[in-house]
Amino acid sequence: KKIACILCGQCAVHCPVSSAQEQAHWQEAEKALKENAGQNGAKKKTIIALVAPYVRISLCEDFGIPYGGLSTDQLTAGLKQLGFDFVFDLGLSLPAVAAEQAKELSAARGKTLFSSCCPAWVRFVKFYRSDLADRLSAVKSPQIKSGELIKTAWAAKNKIKPKDIIIVLISPCTAKKYEIALRENKVNGSPAIDIALTTRELAWLLKKNNVKIGELKGVKTDRISDEKSTDYTGGGQILLEYLDKKQRQSYFTEAGLMSAEVKIKNKKYRLGFVKGMKQAQENLEKFKEFDYIEVLACPGGCIGGGGEPIPTSKEIVKKRIGALLGKK
């Protein structure tokens, strides 16, 4: 029987002796930053950090900072100290992605669609449930869409050649290393995202370069546009906004299949949310009851991703979630 790894990285984050490890790309990021320092301050490239909101929560663990004690502004300051020219929130593309998904959903005509935001889930469907592959959304993931927006509209606005931009994605995910290398995820022949780092790799880079992130004065994250409505900062799930406050808390803390209803052009749609491949497989037969299903491969969602600090346990993930929700 054909066996294929879905690259979720759970083996790496839970291996008791660290024999399972993700492919390290921090060297590529560090090399690009150092080469770009240039002589007399002259820079050859524009290097951008694209950061998932979860990173600042779990990064605390590697620096002895209480959960919730590291601000987004401090993380931004740390990245700029490393040499990044701009720091953008990964959520900058969510309004565009959500709009495309809504359009796709309204044209689906009763066919259940699966999200394509989690590359590990996408690999699972393609390798193990190819009979369902035609149900995968054709909309690009937030990370790829963000890269496209930066290397097209933002680059044009700022008169920067796309080939002179290096985008480094920083997230809790190991599967994104695979996703950014796919042929379909390119912009005019170049990668939408050039390098993908995990939270662990960022922690190593900061320590290696003696960046005392918890002591830094915060710097505001850069914006892709002057219009506030075009940027989004939040938990990271595209369809999460449709859940009420009580459901949101349950979404982060409970396993299994959750649902919500949304109206698009006077028509109601049933949306499903599930975290963890075990839960996804257990609920596959129920998916047909929904119009759209968003699946995250890792237990607890991205905040329990394969690129998070070690150790990662159910108890630790709960603490991260608590910090994300603002609980003491």
Wavefront OBJ file of the C-alpha trace (Angstrom):
o trace
v 0.000 0.000 0.000
v 1.279 3.446 -0.905
v 2.221 5.472 2.166
v 2.716 9.221 1.924
v 3.676 11.682 4.653
v 1.331 14.665 4.859
v 4.191 16.757 6.345
v 2.197 17.999 9.341
v 5.314 17.756 11.521
v 3.582 16.146 14.490
v 6.314 13.495 14.556
v 8.937 16.225 14.990
v 7.110 18.125 17.707
v 6.383 14.971 19.735
v 9.520 12.846 19.179
v 11.007 12.236 22.662
v 14.599 12.124 21.373
v 14.346 14.684 18.527
v 15.299 12.121 15.899
v 12.446 13.366 13.700
v 13.087 16.926 12.565
v 11.745 19.249 9.922
v 13.917 20.530 7.096
v 15.770 23.564 8.410
v 15.628 26.719 6.317
v 16.767 29.281 8.892
v 20.218 29.227 7.268
v 18.721 30.515 4.018
v 16.933 33.336 5.841
v 20.030 34.307 7.830
v 22.217 34.258 4.711
v 19.771 36.506 2.845
v 19.638 38.959 5.760
v 23.427 39.119 6.139
v 24.111 39.445 2.423
v 21.526 42.213 2.246
v 23.174 44.263 4.982
v 25.460 45.520 2.214
v 28.226 48.048 2.384
v 27.506 51.639 3.426
v 23.927 50.661 4.117
v 23.166 49.868 0.478
v 20.647 47.030 0.167
v 20.206 44.754 -2.823
v 16.865 43.222 -1.838
v 13.749 44.071 0.154
v 13.341 41.344 2.755
v 9.891 40.899 4.257
v 8.744 38.842 7.230
v 5.192 37.518 6.887
v 4.136 36.413 10.365
v 1.278 34.205 11.562
v -0.495 35.669 14.635
v 0.081 32.500 16.690
v 3.857 32.879 16.601
v 4.123 35.529 19.304
v 2.139 33.324 21.718
v 4.207 30.145 21.483
v 7.514 32.003 21.052
v 7.187 32.973 24.721
v 8.055 29.402 25.704
v 11.571 29.601 24.282
v 12.365 32.891 26.033
v 10.950 32.299 29.497
v 8.223 34.883 28.932
v 4.774 34.331 30.505
v 2.054 33.444 27.991
v 0.669 36.598 26.472
v 3.685 38.570 27.718
v 5.159 39.142 24.263
v 3.387 41.757 22.176
v 3.039 41.781 18.418
v 4.978 45.055 18.436
v 7.897 43.455 20.308
v 7.960 40.579 17.838
v 8.025 43.118 15.008
v 10.899 44.965 16.686
v 12.840 41.706 17.057
v 12.396 40.845 13.390
v 13.549 44.299 12.313
v 16.591 43.943 14.561
v 17.384 40.750 12.657
v 17.371 42.832 9.475
v 13.898 42.510 7.985
v 12.849 45.650 6.113
v 9.114 45.102 6.536
v 7.015 42.935 8.828
v 3.483 42.071 7.709
v 0.740 40.124 9.465
v -0.207 36.952 7.580
v -3.843 38.001 7.868
v -3.414 40.781 5.317
v -4.876 38.537 2.606
v -7.832 37.141 4.572
v -10.454 39.611 3.282
v -9.496 38.774 -0.313
v -9.381 35.030 0.359
v -12.727 35.075 2.182
v -14.341 36.998 -0.685
v -13.037 34.485 -3.242
v -14.237 31.589 -1.091
v -17.704 33.122 -0.793
v -17.879 33.497 -4.579
v -16.713 29.924 -5.065
v -19.203 28.628 -2.513
v -22.147 30.423 -4.098
v -21.309 28.732 -7.413
v -20.842 25.241 -5.933
v -24.524 24.231 -6.395
v -24.851 21.940 -3.412
v -21.449 20.308 -3.709
v -19.468 20.152 -0.462
v -16.221 22.106 -0.745
v -13.093 21.584 1.365
v -10.770 24.392 2.383
v -7.271 24.386 0.920
v -5.671 26.613 3.561
v -3.891 23.780 5.409
v -1.285 22.139 3.113
v -1.129 18.986 5.261
v -4.906 18.490 4.879
v -4.618 19.065 1.134
v -1.901 16.398 0.899
v -4.044 13.978 2.894
v -6.972 14.382 0.502
v -4.797 14.032 -2.597
v -2.932 10.956 -1.360
v -5.513 9.117 0.720
v -8.901 10.346 -0.535
v -8.272 11.171 -4.167
v -11.968 10.495 -4.773
v -12.630 13.742 -2.911
v -9.842 15.818 -4.468
v -12.227 17.607 -6.836
v -13.902 19.112 -3.783
v -10.776 21.000 -2.665
v -11.148 24.757 -2.947
v -9.329 26.377 -5.862
v -8.757 29.505 -3.750
v -5.136 30.037 -2.747
v -4.213 29.760 0.942
v -3.712 32.977 2.980
v 0.073 32.553 2.946
v 0.275 32.160 -0.841
v -2.296 34.906 -1.449
v -0.364 37.246 0.850
v 2.815 36.606 -1.110
v 0.989 37.307 -4.361
v -0.432 40.595 -3.056
v 2.968 41.737 -1.814
v 4.776 40.843 -5.040
v 2.139 42.438 -7.277
v 0.014 45.311 -5.922
v 2.302 46.287 -3.030
v 5.453 45.993 -5.149
v 3.937 48.142 -7.899
v 2.751 50.770 -5.413
v 6.207 50.996 -3.852
v 8.036 50.764 -7.195
v 9.954 47.632 -6.212
v 10.683 44.898 -8.716
v 9.139 41.579 -7.558
v 12.446 39.809 -8.237
v 14.061 42.109 -5.663
v 11.666 41.008 -2.897
v 12.378 38.090 -0.572
v 9.415 36.997 1.553
v 10.078 34.881 4.630
v 6.961 33.239 6.044
v 7.063 32.530 9.793
v 4.384 30.188 11.111
v 3.807 27.165 13.400
v 3.609 24.917 10.318
v 6.121 22.546 8.722
v 3.886 21.696 5.746
v 4.159 25.242 4.431
v 7.771 24.486 3.488
v 6.346 22.027 0.975
v 3.496 24.288 -0.117
v 5.661 27.252 -1.108
v 7.723 25.030 -3.443
v 4.735 23.922 -5.539
v 4.762 25.015 -9.163
v 1.254 26.444 -8.971
v 2.242 28.777 -6.134
v 4.368 31.121 -8.181
v 4.008 34.756 -9.237
v 5.248 35.420 -12.760
v 7.571 32.448 -12.508
v 8.926 33.271 -9.042
v 7.771 31.811 -5.701
v 4.976 33.708 -3.961
v 6.859 32.895 -0.738
v 10.622 32.412 -0.884
v 11.422 30.875 2.517
v 9.224 29.277 5.189
v 10.403 29.165 8.815
v 8.769 27.577 11.845
v 8.358 29.160 15.265
v 11.262 26.988 16.453
v 13.519 28.279 13.694
v 12.665 31.894 14.511
v 13.481 31.294 18.191
v 16.873 29.871 17.162
v 17.612 32.831 14.875
v 16.744 35.345 17.596
v 18.912 33.595 20.178
v 21.788 33.073 17.757
v 21.828 36.794 16.994
v 21.407 37.795 20.648
v 18.067 39.499 20.102
v 16.523 39.849 23.570
v 13.024 40.035 22.280
v 11.251 40.317 25.638
v 13.193 43.479 26.472
v 12.563 45.320 23.218
v 10.478 48.435 22.781
v 7.667 47.614 20.404
v 7.459 48.713 16.774
v 4.194 48.739 14.857
v 3.670 46.058 12.234
v 3.752 47.394 8.686
v 0.568 47.616 6.647
v 0.158 46.679 3.012
v -2.283 49.532 2.493
v -3.302 52.806 4.101
v -6.877 51.528 4.219
v -7.472 49.823 7.566
v -10.142 47.564 6.105
v -7.617 45.797 3.888
v -5.587 44.346 6.750
v -6.809 41.699 9.143
v -5.268 40.585 12.399
v -6.824 37.683 14.228
v -6.784 34.022 15.065
v -5.972 32.977 11.527
v -9.011 30.872 10.613
v -10.862 32.407 7.693
v -14.340 31.224 8.622
v -13.931 31.758 12.365
v -15.648 35.130 12.109
v -18.987 33.400 11.560
v -18.996 31.799 15.001
v -20.500 33.610 17.962
v -18.383 34.321 21.068
v -19.265 31.071 22.839
v -18.624 29.003 19.714
v -15.271 30.708 19.177
v -14.087 29.633 22.609
v -15.258 26.075 21.933
v -13.599 26.074 18.531
v -10.197 26.611 20.102
v -10.669 24.288 23.044
v -12.767 21.356 21.828
v -12.007 18.622 19.325
v -14.455 17.320 16.770
v -16.720 18.865 14.181
v -18.309 22.285 14.739
v -20.723 24.157 12.532
v -22.067 27.604 11.791
v -24.461 29.122 9.278
v -23.768 32.057 6.993
v -25.971 33.812 4.466
v -24.550 34.723 1.058
v -26.851 36.493 -1.389
v -29.921 35.529 0.641
v -28.970 31.853 0.652
v -27.934 30.004 3.806
v -24.844 27.817 3.869
v -23.714 25.391 6.543
v -20.023 25.642 7.365
v -18.010 22.991 9.192
v -14.804 23.350 11.209
v -12.540 20.546 12.400
v -9.025 20.420 13.909
v -6.805 17.359 13.801
v -6.529 14.604 11.196
v -7.980 12.034 13.578
v -11.111 14.150 14.006
v -11.272 14.835 10.265
v -11.126 11.151 9.371
v -13.720 10.259 12.008
v -16.115 12.847 10.581
v -15.529 12.363 6.849
v -18.936 10.786 6.308
v -20.609 13.751 8.009
v -18.887 16.232 5.692
v -21.590 15.728 3.055
v -24.037 17.443 5.416
v -22.114 20.697 4.985
v -21.577 23.164 2.174
v -18.035 24.044 3.197
v -15.541 22.355 5.517
v -12.409 23.957 6.915
v -9.883 21.417 8.201
v -6.674 22.046 10.131
v -4.469 18.961 10.345
v -2.847 19.612 13.719
v -4.484 18.935 17.104
v -5.721 22.230 18.499
v -5.250 23.841 15.104
v -2.204 25.794 13.939
v -1.292 26.716 17.503
v -0.446 23.032 17.998
v 1.485 22.872 14.721
v 4.503 20.724 13.967
v 6.855 23.706 13.984
v 5.974 24.905 17.475
v 8.344 24.871 20.482
v 9.215 21.549 22.098
v 7.671 20.161 24.199
v 4.145 20.548 22.900
v 1.408 18.727 24.806
v -2.342 19.027 25.163
v -1.848 21.014 28.354
v 0.620 23.392 26.703
v -1.651 23.890 23.700
v -4.489 24.786 26.089
v -2.270 27.421 27.714
v -1.382 28.881 24.320
v -5.065 28.988 23.422
v -5.841 30.709 26.724
v -3.291 33.417 25.936
v -4.697 33.804 22.443
v -8.174 34.305 23.877
v -6.876 36.730 26.510
v -7.486 34.414 29.470
v -5.283 34.640 32.559
l 1 2 3 4 5 6 7 8 9 10 11 12 13 14 15 16 17 18 19 20 21 22 23 24 25 26 27 28 29 30 31 32 33 34 35 36 37 38 39 40 41 42 43 44 45 46 47 48 49 50 51 52 53 54 55 56 57 58 59 60 61 62 63 64 65 66 67 68 69 70 71 72 73 74 75 76 77 78 79 80 81 82 83 84 85 86 87 88 89 90 91 92 93 94 95 96 97 98 99 100 101 102 103 104 105 106 107 108 109 110 111 112 113 114 115 116 117 118 119 120 121 122 123 124 125 126 127 128 129 130 131 132 133 134 135 136 137 138 139 140 141 142 143 144 145 146 147 148 149 150 151 152 153 154 155 156 157 158 159 160 161 162 163 164 165 166 167 168 169 170 171 172 173 174 175 176 177 178 179 180 181 182 183 184 185 186 187 188 189 190 191 192 193 194 195 196 197 198 199 200 201 202 203 204 205 206 207 208 209 210 211 212 213 214 215 216 217 218 219 220 221 222 223 224 225 226 227 228 229 230 231 232 233 234 235 236 237 238 239 240 241 242 243 244 245 246 247 248 249 250 251 252 253 254 255 256 257 258 259 260 261 262 263 264 265 266 267 268 269 270 271 272 273 274 275 276 277 278 279 280 281 282 283 284 285 286 287 288 289 290 291 292 293 294 295 296 297 298 299 300 301 302 303 304 305 306 307 308 309 310 311 312 313 314 315 316 317 318 319 320 321 322 323 324 325 326 327 328
